[in-house]
């Protein structure tokens, strides 16, 4: 008995090594991620010429991949140069342009290479849930996807070589453009990067930039005064743009008056500052000069943005920080945009330059009373929690998920419901990093219930859309928060979540401990659905560990607990499918078939397409084991239809593995090779080692049926090694038996 492919897509609830909802984006195209070109860009003729020369075909000195480092001080215009040049040459890279701000100098945490790889892989068409958890596997998949393609990769604001190196493609067909304040000698010496140093603008360029930005708003200003203003801005483009915008907004004011104000601000800053970096002092002087000129509402929102845990944010959370409606917040944000104190990166989407964010953090600490800061943070966290709850309501299927009664404060503009599941998932993908940071912020400020409720509400999404390691540390922090506040229900919810994470990471003992602790919590609270969930979770752990009798007992207990929970049907159907898979592994296909038949009507009624696919695939496997080959083919064809409705490539890969087994049973080993190969290709692409190993073993069996014993032995050996690497003892035993059979057959032929 060969059994069902060892994975199922709803990883939070069912068995298997995969945790994939959708492997390939249905609308994935060529990534075009470059930001818009910069208005009023000053020529930088020498630097642009150097970059153009490096790109010419046959230019020596570039390694594989080609890496160019644009290095320079803060505010000097590295990003503007990189984006301007990248926009000029983007047609040379028809396979796409990837861009990420690594935030290496942001006051908050920098973007990790693993997070950057997650985003790049999704941009290249890989579903977030199909991305492997292992950092090395992520990098290998990334390099595979861009190999021999012409892709331009812009890594903005990198702080260290270690932040950059995992993001380097493996072929010279790609070009990587890195911007950094660090000269990164290791990237140059070891990785062959060519360094292009960007200095402050010269006098003529600085004056030209000022003139370009104000010429439509002011008359002809005196050249000497323009020179003086540029010197006060240390000839740094970031400071020059802010100063020019203030001058443009006051066309009636003589430039000499603006310069006088800026000189006064500079003197005040020098008296308060202990920094010895003249360029940074100049930038901060201009920030202070511009900040003090803002209307009260704009100044308040600007400094409160320093309370936001990430540099990028949406309109809704800005309104929450300000304590106003979204309409009022949009008006205030427009004021900050006009003053170049903020950048707009998309519809109702904004970000702060890292220097401006650091300045905002300073100002909120100095100008906002502690109670005002705490109230603003609470509103911000309430916005994220309430929106997470709206996402939960539209994404959760059936009744098997644990309910979260959120504790959020009232907001002038509360988040509205999502129109559909796709809209909620898009929101989650955009806000993932902010949501994890919001959880940490909640714990740091003592909003402990919010700290566990955010991940508690979002689990229905990230269990099927993220690798197991993505939320692990955040969930551990959430458990500490629930314990601090004495929230027993919260502890049970998070323990259940952690059990799922540890199971997916193959940390079996920790998974069992979490599920047992959660079971005790829910038992003491009399929450039947919680107890049924965690018993089902323990059953999955036992099944994956090959402890099939323990798994069967656990699933039977979970079904009984679901019955007692006022007839809860969704969780009962889920545990019934898992019980059926256990019966199949125990060699009882009749019982497996009965379980599938019991679960399918409920799953169809609930429109739970993914679980319907799982149950139908189980039905087909059981029918094959019983010799009901025609019925098995009908079931597996229905499973293909269901999985395609769900848009789930990895689940489709598992169905094709079952089809390969069926085709061998039908006496069509050549067809089985095609189906098994299809399963192998997808499994390798997404790091699904269990499915790949089983497909390799089936391939070996197909070759053996074709009389090609040497080829059969080759694939059985690969299956043994791959099963061994994942710790799948049962898989090793089965593949070893098949290898021995192929060896005996070859010796018989000789």
C-alpha positions as CSV (number, residue, x, y, z in Angstrom):
1,X,0.0,0.0,0.0
2,X,1.6,3.2,-1.1
3,X,-0.7,5.7,0.5
4,X,-1.5,9.3,-0.1
5,X,1.1,11.9,-1.0
6,X,2.4,13.2,2.3
7,X,1.1,16.8,2.4
8,X,-2.0,18.8,2.4
9,X,-2.4,22.5,1.9
10,X,-4.3,23.7,4.9
11,X,-1.2,23.3,7.0
12,X,-2.7,24.8,10.2
13,X,-5.3,22.0,10.4
14,X,-4.3,19.0,8.4
15,X,-1.3,16.8,7.8
16,X,1.7,17.2,5.7
17,X,5.0,18.8,5.1
18,X,3.7,21.5,2.8
19,X,2.0,24.7,3.9
20,X,1.0,26.1,0.5
21,X,-2.2,27.8,-0.5
22,X,-1.2,28.9,-4.0
23,X,2.1,28.2,-5.6
24,X,2.0,30.4,-8.6
25,X,0.3,33.7,-8.9
26,X,-2.4,33.7,-11.4
27,X,-1.7,37.3,-12.4
28,X,2.1,37.1,-12.0
29,X,3.8,39.0,-14.9
30,X,7.1,40.5,-15.4
31,X,8.0,42.6,-12.3
32,X,8.2,46.3,-12.8
33,X,9.1,47.6,-9.3
34,X,11.2,50.7,-10.0
35,X,9.9,53.8,-8.2
36,X,9.0,56.8,-10.3
37,X,11.9,59.0,-11.6
38,X,12.8,62.0,-9.5
39,X,11.4,65.4,-10.4
40,X,14.1,68.0,-11.1
41,X,17.0,65.5,-11.2
42,X,20.4,67.3,-11.6
43,X,22.6,65.9,-14.3
44,X,25.3,64.0,-12.3
45,X,26.9,63.7,-15.7
46,X,30.1,62.0,-14.5
47,X,28.3,59.4,-12.4
48,X,25.7,58.6,-15.1
49,X,28.5,58.3,-17.6
50,X,30.4,55.8,-15.4
51,X,27.2,53.7,-15.0
52,X,26.5,53.8,-18.7
53,X,30.1,52.6,-19.4
54,X,29.8,49.7,-17.0
55,X,26.7,48.5,-18.7
56,X,28.2,48.5,-22.2
57,X,28.7,45.0,-23.6
58,X,32.1,43.6,-23.1
59,X,33.1,46.0,-20.4
60,X,35.7,44.2,-18.3
61,X,35.7,44.2,-14.5
62,X,32.2,43.1,-13.8
63,X,31.8,39.7,-12.1
64,X,28.8,37.3,-12.4
65,X,26.4,38.6,-11.5
66,X,27.3,42.2,-12.3
67,X,27.2,44.3,-9.1
68,X,27.5,48.1,-9.0
69,X,27.7,49.8,-5.6
70,X,26.6,53.5,-5.4
71,X,28.1,54.8,-2.1
72,X,27.9,58.2,-0.5
73,X,26.8,60.1,2.6
74,X,23.2,60.4,3.9
75,X,21.0,62.6,1.8
76,X,23.5,62.9,-1.0
77,X,21.1,61.5,-3.6
78,X,22.2,57.9,-4.0
79,X,18.6,56.6,-4.4
80,X,17.7,59.4,-6.9
81,X,20.7,58.6,-9.0
82,X,20.1,54.8,-8.9
83,X,16.4,55.2,-9.7
84,X,17.0,57.8,-12.5
85,X,19.6,55.6,-14.2
86,X,17.6,52.4,-13.7
87,X,14.6,54.1,-15.4
88,X,16.9,55.1,-18.3
89,X,18.2,51.6,-18.9
90,X,15.2,49.5,-17.9
91,X,14.5,48.4,-21.4
92,X,17.9,46.6,-21.4
93,X,16.3,44.3,-18.8
94,X,13.1,42.9,-20.4
95,X,12.7,40.1,-17.9
96,X,11.9,42.6,-15.1
97,X,13.2,45.1,-12.6
98,X,13.1,44.3,-8.8
99,X,13.4,47.0,-6.2
100,X,13.6,47.0,-2.4
101,X,14.4,49.5,0.2
102,X,16.5,47.5,2.7
103,X,16.2,50.3,5.3
104,X,19.7,49.7,6.5
105,X,19.9,53.1,8.2
106,X,16.2,53.3,9.3
107,X,15.7,53.9,13.1
108,X,13.7,50.7,13.1
109,X,14.8,47.2,12.2
110,X,16.4,46.8,8.7
111,X,14.8,44.4,6.2
112,X,16.4,41.0,6.5
113,X,17.7,39.1,3.5
114,X,15.0,36.4,4.2
115,X,12.2,39.0,4.1
116,X,13.6,40.6,0.9
117,X,13.8,37.1,-0.7
118,X,10.2,36.5,0.2
119,X,9.1,39.7,-1.6
120,X,11.3,39.1,-4.6
121,X,10.0,35.5,-5.0
122,X,6.4,36.7,-4.8
123,X,7.2,39.4,-7.4
124,X,8.6,36.6,-9.6
125,X,5.3,34.7,-9.4
126,X,5.8,32.4,-6.4
127,X,3.0,32.4,-3.9
128,X,4.2,33.4,-0.4
129,X,3.0,30.1,1.1
130,X,5.1,28.2,-1.5
131,X,8.4,29.9,-0.4
132,X,10.6,27.5,1.6
133,X,11.3,28.3,5.2
134,X,15.1,27.6,5.0
135,X,17.0,30.8,4.1
136,X,19.4,28.9,1.8
137,X,16.5,27.3,0.0
138,X,14.9,30.7,-0.5
139,X,18.1,32.0,-2.1
140,X,18.5,28.9,-4.3
141,X,14.9,29.2,-5.6
142,X,15.5,33.0,-6.3
143,X,18.7,32.3,-8.2
144,X,17.0,29.5,-10.2
145,X,14.1,31.8,-11.2
146,X,16.4,34.6,-12.4
147,X,19.1,32.4,-14.0
148,X,19.9,33.4,-17.6
149,X,17.2,36.1,-17.5
150,X,17.9,39.8,-17.9
151,X,16.8,41.2,-14.6
152,X,17.8,44.5,-13.0
153,X,17.8,44.3,-9.2
154,X,18.0,47.5,-7.1
155,X,18.9,47.1,-3.5
156,X,18.4,50.5,-1.9
157,X,19.9,51.6,1.4
158,X,21.9,48.5,2.3
159,X,23.9,48.8,5.5
160,X,26.1,45.7,5.4
161,X,27.4,43.1,2.9
162,X,25.6,40.4,4.7
163,X,22.3,42.2,3.9
164,X,23.2,42.2,0.2
165,X,25.0,38.9,-0.5
166,X,22.0,36.5,-0.3
167,X,20.1,38.7,-2.8
168,X,22.7,38.4,-5.5
169,X,21.7,36.3,-8.5
170,X,24.0,33.7,-9.8
171,X,24.5,34.7,-13.5
172,X,25.9,37.7,-15.3
173,X,22.7,38.2,-17.2
174,X,21.4,40.2,-14.2
175,X,22.7,43.5,-12.9
176,X,22.5,44.4,-9.3
177,X,22.5,48.1,-8.2
178,X,23.3,48.7,-4.5
179,X,23.1,52.0,-2.7
180,X,24.7,52.4,0.7
181,X,26.4,54.9,3.0
182,X,29.0,52.1,3.6
183,X,31.8,51.7,1.0
184,X,31.4,47.9,1.5
185,X,35.0,46.8,0.7
186,X,34.0,43.1,1.1
187,X,31.4,43.4,-1.7
188,X,34.1,44.9,-3.9
189,X,36.9,42.5,-3.1
190,X,34.9,39.2,-2.8
191,X,31.9,39.8,-5.0
192,X,33.5,41.9,-7.7
193,X,31.3,44.9,-7.2
194,X,32.3,48.1,-8.9
195,X,32.0,51.1,-6.6
196,X,30.6,54.5,-7.9
197,X,31.1,57.1,-5.2
198,X,28.5,59.9,-5.1
199,X,29.7,63.2,-3.5
200,X,27.7,66.3,-2.6
201,X,26.7,68.4,-5.6
202,X,29.2,71.0,-6.8
203,X,28.2,74.6,-6.6
204,X,26.8,74.8,-10.1
205,X,24.7,71.6,-9.8
206,X,23.3,72.7,-6.4
207,X,22.2,76.0,-7.7
208,X,20.8,74.4,-10.8
209,X,18.7,72.0,-8.7
210,X,17.3,74.9,-6.7
211,X,16.5,76.9,-9.8
212,X,14.8,73.9,-11.4
213,X,12.5,73.4,-8.4
214,X,11.5,77.1,-7.9
215,X,11.5,78.6,-11.4
216,X,7.8,78.0,-11.9
217,X,6.9,79.8,-8.7
218,X,9.4,82.6,-8.1
219,X,11.1,85.3,-10.1
220,X,14.8,85.3,-10.8
221,X,16.6,85.0,-7.5
222,X,20.1,86.4,-6.9
223,X,22.9,83.9,-7.8
224,X,24.8,84.8,-4.7
225,X,21.8,84.1,-2.5
226,X,21.2,80.8,-4.2
227,X,24.8,79.9,-3.6
228,X,24.4,80.8,0.1
229,X,21.3,78.8,0.4
230,X,22.9,75.8,-1.2
231,X,25.9,76.1,1.2
232,X,23.5,76.1,4.2
233,X,22.1,72.9,2.8
234,X,25.6,71.4,2.5
235,X,24.8,71.0,-1.2
236,X,22.8,67.8,-0.3
237,X,19.9,67.1,-2.6
238,X,17.5,66.0,0.2
239,X,18.0,69.3,2.1
240,X,18.0,71.3,-1.1
241,X,14.6,69.9,-2.2
242,X,13.0,70.8,1.2
243,X,14.5,74.3,1.1
244,X,13.5,74.8,-2.5
245,X,9.9,73.7,-1.7
246,X,9.7,76.2,1.1
247,X,11.0,79.0,-1.1
248,X,8.5,78.0,-3.9
249,X,5.6,78.1,-1.4
250,X,6.5,81.7,-0.4
251,X,7.1,83.5,-3.7
252,X,6.5,86.9,-2.1
253,X,9.3,86.4,0.5
254,X,12.7,87.5,-0.4
255,X,15.2,84.7,-0.5
256,X,17.4,86.7,1.9
257,X,14.7,86.4,4.5
258,X,14.5,82.6,4.1
259,X,18.2,82.4,4.4
260,X,18.1,84.5,7.5
261,X,15.5,82.1,9.1
262,X,17.6,79.1,8.1
263,X,20.8,80.7,9.6
264,X,18.9,81.2,12.9
265,X,17.7,77.6,12.8
266,X,21.3,76.5,12.1
267,X,22.7,78.4,15.1
268,X,20.0,76.9,17.3
269,X,20.8,73.4,16.0
270,X,24.5,73.8,16.6
271,X,23.8,74.9,20.1
272,X,21.7,71.8,20.8
273,X,23.7,69.2,18.7
274,X,26.7,67.3,19.8
275,X,27.2,65.7,16.4
276,X,30.4,66.3,14.5
277,X,29.0,65.4,11.0
278,X,28.5,68.7,9.2
279,X,26.4,67.2,6.5
280,X,24.0,65.5,8.8
281,X,23.8,68.7,10.9
282,X,22.9,70.6,7.7
283,X,20.1,68.1,6.8
284,X,18.6,68.2,10.3
285,X,18.8,72.0,10.4
286,X,16.7,72.1,7.2
287,X,14.3,69.5,8.7
288,X,13.8,71.7,11.8
289,X,13.4,74.8,9.7
290,X,10.7,73.2,7.6
291,X,9.0,71.4,10.6
292,X,8.6,74.6,12.6
293,X,6.9,76.3,9.7
294,X,4.2,73.6,9.4
295,X,0.6,74.2,10.4
296,X,-0.1,72.6,13.8
297,X,-2.1,69.7,12.4
298,X,0.7,68.8,9.9
299,X,3.4,69.1,12.5
300,X,1.5,66.9,14.9
301,X,1.0,64.2,12.3
302,X,4.6,64.4,11.2
303,X,6.0,63.8,14.6
304,X,3.4,61.1,15.4
305,X,4.5,59.2,12.3
306,X,7.6,58.6,14.4
307,X,5.5,56.3,16.6
308,X,4.7,54.1,13.6
309,X,6.9,51.0,13.8
310,X,7.7,51.0,10.0
311,X,8.8,53.6,7.5
312,X,5.9,52.8,5.1
313,X,2.3,53.2,6.0
314,X,-1.2,53.6,4.7
315,X,-3.8,56.4,4.9
316,X,-5.9,54.6,7.5
317,X,-3.2,54.2,10.1
318,X,-2.1,57.8,9.6
319,X,-5.6,58.9,10.4
320,X,-5.6,56.7,13.5
321,X,-2.3,58.3,14.7
322,X,-3.7,61.8,14.1
323,X,-7.1,60.9,15.6
324,X,-9.0,62.3,12.6
325,X,-11.0,61.0,9.7
326,X,-9.3,59.6,6.7
327,X,-10.4,62.6,4.7
328,X,-8.8,65.0,7.1
329,X,-5.7,62.9,7.3
330,X,-5.3,62.9,3.5
331,X,-5.4,66.7,3.5
332,X,-2.6,66.9,6.2
333,X,-0.5,64.3,4.4
334,X,-0.8,66.5,1.2
335,X,0.8,69.3,3.2
336,X,3.7,67.1,4.2
337,X,4.1,65.8,0.6
338,X,4.2,69.4,-0.7
339,X,7.0,70.1,1.8
340,X,9.0,67.1,0.7
341,X,8.8,65.8,4.3
342,X,7.0,62.6,3.0
343,X,7.0,60.5,-0.1
344,X,4.0,58.9,-1.7
345,X,4.7,55.3,-3.0
346,X,1.2,54.3,-4.1
347,X,-2.5,55.2,-3.8
348,X,-2.9,56.2,-0.2
349,X,0.5,54.8,0.6
350,X,3.4,56.8,2.0
351,X,6.9,56.5,3.5
352,X,9.4,58.6,5.3
353,X,13.1,58.9,4.3
354,X,15.2,57.3,7.1
355,X,16.7,60.6,8.1
356,X,13.2,62.2,8.3
357,X,11.9,59.3,10.3
358,X,14.7,59.6,12.8
359,X,13.9,63.3,13.1
360,X,10.2,62.6,13.6
361,X,11.1,60.1,16.4
362,X,13.1,62.9,18.1
363,X,10.3,65.4,17.8
364,X,7.5,63.1,19.1
365,X,9.6,62.4,22.2
366,X,10.3,66.1,22.7
367,X,7.0,67.7,21.7
368,X,4.3,65.1,22.5
369,X,3.4,64.4,26.1
370,X,3.6,60.8,27.2
371,X,-0.1,60.4,27.5
372,X,-0.6,61.8,24.0
373,X,2.0,59.3,22.6
374,X,0.3,56.4,24.4
375,X,-3.1,57.4,23.1
376,X,-1.8,57.7,19.5
377,X,-0.1,54.3,19.7
378,X,-3.3,52.7,21.0
379,X,-5.3,54.1,18.1
380,X,-2.7,52.9,15.6
381,X,-2.7,49.4,17.1
382,X,-6.5,49.4,17.2
383,X,-6.5,50.2,13.5
384,X,-4.3,47.3,12.7
385,X,-6.2,44.9,15.0
386,X,-9.6,46.0,13.6
387,X,-8.5,45.6,10.1
388,X,-7.0,42.2,10.9
389,X,-10.4,41.2,12.3
390,X,-12.1,42.3,9.1
391,X,-9.6,40.1,7.1
392,X,-10.4,37.2,9.4
393,X,-14.1,37.5,8.8
394,X,-13.8,37.3,5.0
395,X,-11.0,34.7,4.9
396,X,-12.1,32.2,7.6
397,X,-14.1,29.2,6.3
398,X,-16.3,27.0,8.4
399,X,-16.3,27.0,12.1
400,X,-13.0,25.3,12.9
401,X,-11.2,28.5,13.6
402,X,-10.9,30.0,17.0
403,X,-12.9,33.3,17.4
404,X,-11.1,36.5,18.5
405,X,-13.2,39.2,20.2
406,X,-10.9,42.1,19.5
407,X,-10.4,44.9,22.1
408,X,-9.9,48.0,20.0
409,X,-10.7,51.6,20.8
410,X,-13.1,53.6,18.7
411,X,-11.7,55.5,15.8
412,X,-13.0,58.5,13.8
413,X,-12.7,56.4,10.7
414,X,-13.0,52.7,11.5
415,X,-11.7,50.2,8.9
416,X,-14.5,48.9,6.7
417,X,-15.1,45.3,5.6
418,X,-13.1,43.8,2.7
419,X,-15.1,43.2,-0.4
420,X,-13.8,39.7,-0.9
421,X,-11.1,37.3,0.1
422,X,-8.7,38.5,-2.6
423,X,-8.9,42.1,-1.3
424,X,-8.1,40.9,2.2
425,X,-5.1,38.9,1.0
426,X,-3.7,41.8,-1.0
427,X,-4.0,44.0,2.2
428,X,-2.2,41.4,4.2
429,X,0.6,41.0,1.7
430,X,1.2,44.7,1.7
431,X,1.0,45.1,5.5
432,X,2.7,41.9,6.7
433,X,5.8,43.6,8.0
434,X,3.9,46.4,9.7
435,X,1.5,43.8,11.3
436,X,4.5,41.9,12.8
437,X,6.1,45.1,14.0
438,X,2.7,46.3,15.4
439,X,2.6,43.1,17.5
440,X,6.0,43.9,19.0
441,X,5.0,47.5,19.5
442,X,1.9,46.4,21.4
443,X,4.0,44.3,23.7
444,X,6.5,47.0,24.2
445,X,3.9,49.6,25.2
446,X,2.0,47.1,27.5
447,X,-1.0,46.6,25.2
448,X,-0.7,42.9,25.8
449,X,-4.2,41.8,24.6
450,X,-3.6,43.5,21.3
451,X,-0.2,41.8,21.1
452,X,-1.8,38.3,21.1
453,X,-4.9,39.2,19.2
454,X,-3.2,40.6,16.1
455,X,-1.5,37.2,15.3
456,X,-4.5,35.4,16.6
457,X,-6.8,37.0,14.1
458,X,-4.3,36.8,11.2
459,X,-3.5,33.1,11.6
460,X,-6.2,32.1,9.2
461,X,-4.2,33.9,6.5
462,X,-0.5,33.4,7.3
463,X,-0.9,29.7,8.1
464,X,-1.5,29.2,4.4
465,X,0.4,32.2,3.0
466,X,3.8,32.2,4.8
467,X,6.6,29.9,5.5
468,X,6.5,28.4,9.0
469,X,9.3,30.5,10.3
470,X,7.9,33.9,9.3
471,X,5.6,34.4,12.3
472,X,7.2,32.1,14.8
473,X,9.1,34.7,16.8
474,X,6.1,37.0,16.8
475,X,3.8,34.2,18.1
476,X,6.3,33.5,20.9
477,X,6.2,37.1,21.9
478,X,2.4,37.0,21.7
479,X,2.3,34.0,24.1
480,X,4.4,36.0,26.6
481,X,2.0,38.9,26.3
482,X,-1.1,36.7,26.9
483,X,0.6,35.2,30.0
484,X,1.5,38.7,31.3
485,X,-2.1,39.8,31.2
486,X,-3.4,36.5,32.5
487,X,-5.6,35.9,29.4
488,X,-6.1,32.1,29.4
489,X,-8.0,32.0,26.2
490,X,-5.3,34.0,24.5
491,X,-2.7,31.6,25.8
492,X,-4.7,28.7,24.3
493,X,-5.0,30.4,20.9
494,X,-1.3,31.2,20.7
495,X,-0.2,27.7,22.0
496,X,-2.3,26.1,19.2
497,X,-0.7,28.4,16.7
498,X,2.8,27.6,18.0
499,X,2.1,23.9,17.9
500,X,1.3,24.2,14.2
501,X,4.5,26.2,13.6
502,X,6.7,23.7,15.4
503,X,5.1,20.8,13.6
504,X,5.8,22.4,10.2
505,X,9.4,23.0,11.3
506,X,9.6,19.3,12.4
507,X,10.3,20.2,16.0
508,X,8.1,17.4,17.2
509,X,8.6,17.5,20.9
510,X,7.9,21.3,21.1
511,X,4.8,20.8,18.9
512,X,3.4,18.2,21.2
513,X,4.1,20.2,24.3
514,X,2.3,23.3,22.9
515,X,-0.7,21.2,21.9
516,X,-0.9,19.5,25.3
517,X,-0.7,22.9,27.1
518,X,-3.4,24.3,24.8
519,X,-5.6,21.3,25.4
520,X,-5.3,21.8,29.2
521,X,-6.2,25.5,28.7
522,X,-9.3,24.8,26.6
523,X,-10.4,22.0,28.8
524,X,-10.3,24.2,31.9
525,X,-12.3,26.9,30.0
526,X,-14.8,24.4,28.6
527,X,-14.1,25.5,25.0
528,X,-14.8,22.4,23.0
529,X,-13.8,23.6,19.6
530,X,-10.4,24.6,21.0
531,X,-9.9,21.2,22.5
532,X,-10.9,19.5,19.3
533,X,-8.5,21.7,17.2
534,X,-5.5,20.9,19.4
535,X,-6.3,17.2,19.5
536,X,-6.5,17.2,15.8
537,X,-3.1,19.0,15.7
538,X,-1.5,16.3,17.9
539,X,-2.9,13.7,15.6
540,X,-1.2,15.3,12.6
541,X,2.1,15.4,14.5
542,X,1.8,11.7,15.3
543,X,0.9,10.8,11.7
544,X,3.9,12.7,10.3
545,X,6.1,10.9,12.9
546,X,4.8,7.5,11.7
547,X,3.0,6.9,15.0
548,X,-0.2,5.8,13.3
549,X,-2.0,4.2,16.1
550,X,-1.6,7.3,18.2
551,X,-2.7,9.4,15.3
552,X,-5.8,7.4,14.8
553,X,-6.8,7.7,18.5
554,X,-6.2,11.5,18.4
555,X,-8.3,12.0,15.3
556,X,-11.1,9.9,16.8
557,X,-11.0,12.0,19.9
558,X,-11.0,15.2,17.8
559,X,-14.1,14.0,16.0
560,X,-15.9,13.2,19.2
561,X,-15.0,16.6,20.7
562,X,-16.3,18.3,17.6
563,X,-19.6,16.4,17.9
564,X,-19.9,17.6,21.5
565,X,-19.3,21.1,20.4
566,X,-22.9,21.7,19.3
567,X,-22.5,19.7,16.2
568,X,-19.5,21.6,14.8
569,X,-19.3,20.3,11.2
570,X,-16.2,21.9,9.6
571,X,-13.7,20.7,12.2
572,X,-15.4,17.3,12.3
573,X,-15.0,17.0,8.5
574,X,-11.4,18.0,8.7
575,X,-10.5,15.4,11.4
576,X,-12.5,12.8,9.5
577,X,-10.3,13.4,6.4
578,X,-7.1,13.1,8.5
579,X,-8.5,9.9,10.1
580,X,-9.1,8.5,6.6
581,X,-5.5,9.2,5.6
582,X,-4.4,7.4,8.8
583,X,-6.5,4.4,7.9
584,X,-5.0,4.4,4.4
585,X,-1.5,4.4,5.9
586,X,-2.5,1.6,8.2
587,X,-3.6,-0.5,5.2
588,X,-7.3,-0.1,5.6
589,X,-8.5,1.5,2.4
590,X,-12.1,0.6,3.1
591,X,-12.1,2.8,6.2
592,X,-10.3,5.5,4.4
593,X,-13.0,5.5,1.7
594,X,-15.7,5.6,4.3
595,X,-14.1,8.7,5.9
596,X,-13.8,10.5,2.6
597,X,-17.4,9.8,1.8
598,X,-18.5,11.1,5.3
599,X,-16.5,14.3,4.9
600,X,-17.2,15.3,1.3
601,X,-20.8,16.4,1.6
602,X,-20.0,18.8,4.5
603,X,-16.9,20.3,2.7
604,X,-19.0,20.9,-0.5
605,X,-21.8,22.5,1.5
606,X,-19.2,24.8,3.2
607,X,-17.6,25.5,-0.2
608,X,-14.2,24.6,1.3
609,X,-12.6,23.9,-2.0
610,X,-9.1,23.1,-0.8
611,X,-10.3,20.5,1.8
612,X,-12.7,19.1,-0.8
613,X,-9.7,18.5,-3.1
614,X,-7.8,16.8,-0.2
615,X,-10.8,14.6,0.6
616,X,-11.4,13.7,-3.1
617,X,-7.7,12.8,-3.6
618,X,-8.0,10.6,-0.5
619,X,-11.1,9.0,-2.0
620,X,-9.2,8.3,-5.3
621,X,-6.2,6.8,-3.4
622,X,-8.4,4.5,-1.4
623,X,-10.3,3.4,-4.5
624,X,-7.1,2.6,-6.2
625,X,-6.0,0.4,-3.3
626,X,-9.3,-1.4,-3.5
627,X,-8.8,-2.1,-7.2
628,X,-11.6,0.3,-8.2
629,X,-9.5,1.9,-10.9
630,X,-12.2,3.5,-13.0
631,X,-13.8,5.1,-9.9
632,X,-10.3,6.2,-8.7
633,X,-9.7,8.0,-12.0
634,X,-13.0,9.8,-11.8
635,X,-12.2,10.9,-8.2
636,X,-8.7,12.2,-9.1
637,X,-10.1,14.1,-12.1
638,X,-12.6,15.8,-9.7
639,X,-9.6,16.5,-7.4
640,X,-7.8,18.2,-10.3
641,X,-10.9,20.3,-11.0
642,X,-11.2,21.3,-7.3
643,X,-7.6,22.2,-7.0
644,X,-7.7,24.3,-10.1
645,X,-10.7,26.2,-8.7
646,X,-8.6,26.9,-5.7
647,X,-5.6,28.0,-7.8
648,X,-3.3,25.7,-5.9
649,X,-0.4,24.4,-7.9
650,X,1.2,22.4,-5.1
651,X,-2.0,20.6,-4.3
652,X,-2.3,19.9,-8.0
653,X,1.2,18.4,-7.9
654,X,0.1,16.0,-5.2
655,X,-2.9,15.0,-7.2
656,X,-0.6,14.2,-10.2
657,X,1.5,12.0,-7.9
658,X,-1.7,10.0,-7.1
659,X,-2.4,9.9,-10.8
660,X,1.0,8.4,-11.4
661,X,0.3,5.7,-8.9
662,X,-3.0,5.0,-10.5
663,X,-1.4,4.8,-14.0
664,X,1.0,2.2,-12.7
665,X,-1.9,0.2,-11.3
666,X,-3.7,0.6,-14.7
667,X,-0.6,-0.9,-16.5
668,X,0.5,2.4,-18.1
669,X,3.9,3.1,-16.6
670,X,4.9,5.4,-19.4
671,X,2.0,7.7,-18.6
672,X,3.0,7.4,-14.9
673,X,6.4,8.8,-15.8
674,X,4.8,11.9,-17.2
675,X,2.6,12.5,-14.2
676,X,5.4,11.8,-11.7
677,X,7.7,14.1,-13.5
678,X,5.2,16.9,-13.3
679,X,4.9,16.4,-9.6
680,X,8.7,16.4,-9.2
681,X,9.2,19.6,-11.1
682,X,6.7,21.5,-9.0
683,X,7.9,19.9,-5.7
684,X,11.5,20.9,-6.5
685,X,10.5,24.4,-7.4
686,X,8.9,24.9,-4.0
687,X,11.1,22.8,-1.8
688,X,8.4,20.2,-1.1
689,X,10.9,17.4,-0.2
690,X,8.3,14.9,1.0
691,X,6.3,15.0,-2.2
692,X,9.4,15.0,-4.3
693,X,10.8,11.9,-2.6
694,X,7.5,10.0,-3.1
695,X,7.4,11.1,-6.7
696,X,11.0,9.9,-7.2
697,X,10.1,6.6,-5.7
698,X,7.0,6.3,-8.0
699,X,9.2,7.1,-11.0
700,X,11.5,4.3,-10.0
701,X,8.6,1.9,-9.9
702,X,7.4,3.1,-13.3
703,X,10.9,2.4,-14.8
704,X,10.9,-1.0,-13.1
705,X,7.6,-1.8,-14.7
706,X,9.1,-0.8,-18.1
707,X,12.0,-3.2,-17.5
708,X,14.6,-0.5,-17.1
709,X,16.0,-1.6,-13.8
710,X,19.1,0.5,-13.8
711,X,17.0,3.7,-14.2
712,X,14.7,2.4,-11.5
713,X,17.5,1.9,-9.0
714,X,18.8,5.4,-9.7
715,X,15.4,7.0,-8.8
716,X,14.8,4.7,-5.8
717,X,18.2,5.7,-4.4
718,X,17.4,9.4,-4.8
719,X,14.1,8.7,-2.9
720,X,15.9,7.0,-0.1
721,X,18.4,9.8,0.4
722,X,15.7,12.5,0.2
723,X,13.5,10.7,2.7
724,X,16.5,10.2,5.0
725,X,17.3,13.9,4.8
726,X,13.8,14.8,6.0
727,X,13.8,12.2,8.8
728,X,10.9,10.2,7.1
729,X,11.6,6.7,8.4
730,X,8.6,5.1,6.8
731,X,9.5,6.7,3.5
732,X,13.1,5.4,3.8
733,X,11.8,1.9,4.5
734,X,9.4,1.9,1.5
735,X,11.9,3.3,-1.0
736,X,14.6,0.8,0.3
737,X,12.3,-2.1,-0.3
738,X,11.6,-0.8,-3.8
739,X,15.3,-0.4,-4.4
740,X,15.9,-4.0,-3.3
741,X,13.2,-5.2,-5.7
742,X,14.8,-3.4,-8.6
743,X,18.2,-4.7,-7.7
744,X,16.9,-8.3,-7.6
745,X,15.2,-7.8,-10.9
746,X,18.3,-6.6,-12.6
747,X,20.4,-9.5,-11.2
748,X,17.7,-11.8,-12.5
749,X,18.1,-10.3,-16.0
750,X,21.8,-10.7,-15.8
